[in-house]
Amino acid sequence: NAGVTQTPKFRILKIGQSMTLQCTQDMNHNYMYWYRQDPGMGLKLIYYSVGAGITDKGEVPNGYNVSRSTTEDFPLRLELAAPSQTSVYFCASSYSGVAGVYNEQFFGPGTRLTVL
Amino acid sequence: EDQVTQSPEALRLQEGESSSLNCSYTVSGLRGLFWYRQDPGKGPEFLFTLYSAGEEKEKERLKATLTKKESFLHITAPKPEDSATYLCAVQDYFGNEKLTFGTGTRLTIIP
């Protein structure tokens, strides 16, 4: 299993440009998440999904959009890039099945995004 | 709102010098406390989950413990390969499996 994969690894955007960060998992996990990590700050949840077709906002959703059409893929869209979106973005997934069993999240390698 | 505070921010140890990392938390109802390891340029790697006060888990030179207000990650006789940032996160009963992370402790083991 490849686990959680993310593309691209690095990207530089100009202010106002758009892009999609790709995330795929091959573990048949139902939950998927997008986090951003800024220096000196903890990981912050942007959006999450509990299954195909279902998404919800996290702590810092402004400026981002997501969709989940399949179990495997959970892309993150930046419509009008701003310098404040310069960060490292991590996708994660987990499986929630049996009630009372709380499973760990598995993280991808990250995408380092710079907006100039 | 859930909160996680980790201390110290950075810790330098000689190889073989044991120590502990602290994770203090406030949460409305703890479902689980998670420890992750993060190497530079990589995503967090899962280490442990603790569910209730008094619980302990071990993996090689690492042992995680949990009380009602904090968790400790004890590292015994560390090696240079244990150098990494260690992240603590909590999950509550109301957040639909969302994790609240601390800012991490950057651990450096000097040969």
Interface residues (C-beta under 8 A of the other chain):
Chain A: V4 Y31 Y33 G40 M41 G42 L43 K44 L45 Y48 V50 D56 G58 F90 A92 S94 S96 Y102 E104 Q105 F106 F107 G108 P109 G110
Chain B: V4 R31 G32 F34 Y36 G41 K42 G43 P44 E45 F46 T49 Y51 L87 A89 Q91 N96 E97 K98 L99 T100 F101 G102 T103 G104
